[in-house]
Amino acid sequence: MKSIKFFSSLLLLTFALACSSSSDSPPNCENLANATAAARAAYEAATPSNQVALCNAYKTALQNEIDNCGDEFGDLQDIVDGLNCTASTTTGTLSMNLGSAPLEFDEITVTTTGTTRHVHGEKSNTTSYEIDFDVEIGQTGANKINNFQLRLFSQTYTPLIPAAFGNNWTTNITVNSSTSVVGTFRGELANASQTSAQDLLGGVVDINF
């Protein structure tokens, strides 16, 4: 009977030590990094209605990772410092022709993450048309528009390179300041399966933010 009591006491002590050890264990930095990545993805897909909330959520995730896991080279802090989570007022023109049909976006937002400026456009009277692209802060000249996407109804179109019918993808940014982006873009677009194509002509970005 005594040996049974001693064995039971040893089990209780082992369990108590295990609980104490887990409560003092370091944070799971992989989980925090994954949470930051998820917050960034959500923020980069933000719409005008949830942009501020998702920006603040991303900033909080970054700060949690810094506080619990450190930031040896200051990369995460640089992102935090570069985030502007206030609602922006963007005016100007973001338009194009799809073949002969004009398409203009009257709801435009510009967000900045690090050195990348993200432009998003929607039509206020429908959810069927959206445009997204990135430009690096301060860069001007040819081929400075990156990650271009045009969503039409349920399809997402990206530049078709090389072009199938001769309208090669071309972009040119002439102004890229702290308050404005001006440039042009045109070319053939295709959906992910390349079963549908769009001929984008006369694309214009001329916005102030």
C-alpha positions in Angstrom: 0.0 0.0 0.0 2.8 2.4 0.8 4.4 1.8 -2.6 1.1 2.6 -4.3 0.8 5.9 -2.4 4.4 6.8 -3.3 3.8 6.1 -7.0 0.6 8.2 -6.9 2.4 11.1 -5.3 5.1 10.8 -7.9 2.5 11.0 -10.7 1.0 14.1 -9.1 4.4 15.8 -8.8 5.2 15.0 -12.4 1.8 16.4 -13.6 2.3 19.6 -11.5 5.8 20.1 -13.0 4.5 19.6 -16.5 1.7 22.1 -16.0 4.2 24.6 -14.5 6.5 24.1 -17.5 3.8 24.6 -20.1 2.6 27.8 -18.5 6.1 29.2 -18.6 6.8 27.9 -22.1 7.9 30.4 -24.8 5.4 31.7 -27.3 4.9 29.6 -30.5 6.5 32.0 -33.0 5.5 29.8 -35.9 1.8 30.3 -35.0 2.4 34.1 -34.6 4.1 34.3 -37.9 1.3 32.4 -39.5 -1.2 34.8 -37.9 0.7 37.8 -39.3 0.7 36.2 -42.8 -3.0 35.6 -42.6 -3.6 39.2 -41.4 -1.5 40.5 -44.3 -3.4 38.5 -46.9 -6.7 39.7 -45.5 -5.4 43.3 -45.6 -4.1 43.1 -49.1 -7.6 41.8 -50.2 -9.4 44.6 -48.4 -12.2 46.6 -49.8 -13.0 50.2 -49.1 -15.5 49.2 -46.4 -13.1 47.0 -44.4 -9.7 48.5 -45.3 -9.2 50.4 -42.0 -10.2 47.5 -39.8 -8.0 45.0 -41.7 -5.1 47.4 -41.6 -5.3 47.7 -37.9 -5.7 43.9 -37.5 -2.5 43.5 -39.6 -0.7 46.0 -37.5 -1.8 44.3 -34.3 -0.6 40.9 -35.6 2.8 42.4 -36.5 3.1 44.0 -33.0 2.2 40.7 -31.3 5.0 38.9 -33.3 7.5 41.6 -32.4 6.6 41.6 -28.7 6.7 37.9 -28.3 9.3 36.7 -30.8 11.5 39.8 -31.4 12.5 41.5 -34.6 16.3 41.2 -34.9 16.7 43.3 -38.1 13.7 45.6 -37.6 11.9 44.3 -40.7 8.6 43.9 -39.0 8.8 47.3 -37.3 9.5 48.8 -40.7 6.2 47.4 -42.0 4.4 48.7 -38.9 5.8 52.1 -39.4 4.8 52.1 -43.1 1.2 51.2 -42.5 -1.3 54.0 -42.7 -4.5 52.8 -41.2 -6.5 56.0 -41.7 -9.2 56.1 -44.3 -7.9 57.7 -47.4 -9.7 59.9 -49.8 -8.7 59.2 -53.4 -9.9 61.2 -56.4 -9.1 61.1 -60.1 -9.5 58.7 -62.9 -9.1 54.9 -63.2 -10.5 53.8 -66.5 -10.1 51.6 -69.6 -11.9 50.2 -72.6 -12.6 46.6 -73.0 -12.7 46.4 -76.8 -15.1 49.3 -77.6 -16.9 49.2 -74.2 -15.7 51.9 -71.7 -15.2 50.9 -68.0 -14.6 53.4 -65.3 -14.0 52.8 -61.6 -15.4 55.5 -59.3 -14.4 54.0 -55.9 -10.7 54.0 -55.7 -8.5 53.2 -52.7 -4.7 53.4 -52.3 -2.9 51.5 -49.5 0.8 51.3 -48.8 2.7 48.3 -47.3 6.4 48.9 -47.0 7.6 50.2 -50.3 4.6 48.9 -52.3 1.6 51.1 -53.2 -1.6 49.1 -53.9 -4.3 50.5 -56.1 -7.9 49.1 -55.9 -10.9 50.2 -58.0 -14.6 49.3 -57.9 -17.8 50.5 -59.5 -20.2 51.9 -56.9 -23.3 50.6 -58.6 -22.2 47.0 -59.0 -19.9 44.4 -57.5 -19.1 42.8 -60.9 -16.1 44.8 -61.8 -12.9 45.3 -59.8 -9.3 46.2 -60.6 -6.1 45.8 -58.6 -2.4 46.5 -59.2 0.8 47.5 -57.4 3.4 50.1 -58.0 6.6 50.5 -56.1 6.8 53.9 -54.4 8.7 56.5 -56.5 9.3 54.3 -59.5 8.4 55.7 -63.0 8.8 54.5 -66.5 7.8 51.4 -68.5 6.5 48.2 -66.9 6.2 49.5 -63.4 2.7 48.2 -62.8 2.8 44.8 -61.1 0.3 42.1 -60.1 -2.4 43.5 -62.4 -5.8 41.8 -62.0 -9.2 42.7 -63.5 -12.2 40.9 -62.1 -15.2 40.7 -64.3 -18.2 38.9 -62.7 -16.7 35.6 -61.4 -13.6 35.6 -63.6 -10.2 37.1 -62.8 -8.1 38.3 -65.8 -4.4 38.9 -65.8 -2.0 40.1 -68.6 -1.5 37.5 -71.4 2.2 37.4 -72.1 2.9 37.1 -74.9 -0.2 38.5 -76.5 -2.2 36.1 -78.7 -3.5 38.8 -81.1 -0.7 41.4 -81.0 -1.9 43.8 -78.2 1.1 43.3 -76.0 0.9 44.2 -72.3 2.4 47.6 -71.8 2.4 50.0 -68.9 4.0 53.4 -68.3 4.0 55.4 -65.0 4.8 59.1 -65.5 4.1 60.4 -62.0 4.6 58.5 -58.8 4.8 60.8 -55.8 3.7 60.7 -52.2 0.2 62.0 -53.2 -0.4 60.9 -56.8 0.1 58.2 -59.4 -0.3 58.9 -63.1 0.2 56.5 -66.0 -1.2 54.3 -68.8 -1.7 50.6 -69.4 -3.1 48.4 -72.2 -2.8 44.8 -73.5 -4.5 41.5 -73.7 -5.9 39.8 -70.6 -6.9 36.1 -70.1 -8.6 34.2 -67.3 -6.8 31.6 -65.3 -7.7 28.7 -67.6 -7.0 30.9 -70.7 -10.4 30.0 -72.1 -11.5 33.7 -72.2 -9.6 36.8 -73.3 -10.2 40.6 -73.0 -8.7 43.2 -75.1 -7.9 46.1 -72.8 -7.3 49.5 -74.5 -6.6 53.0 -73.3 -6.1 52.2 -69.6 -5.6 55.4 -67.6 -4.6 55.9 -63.9 -4.6 59.5 -62.8 -5.3 59.6 -59.1 -4.6 61.8 -56.1 -4.7 60.4 -52.5 
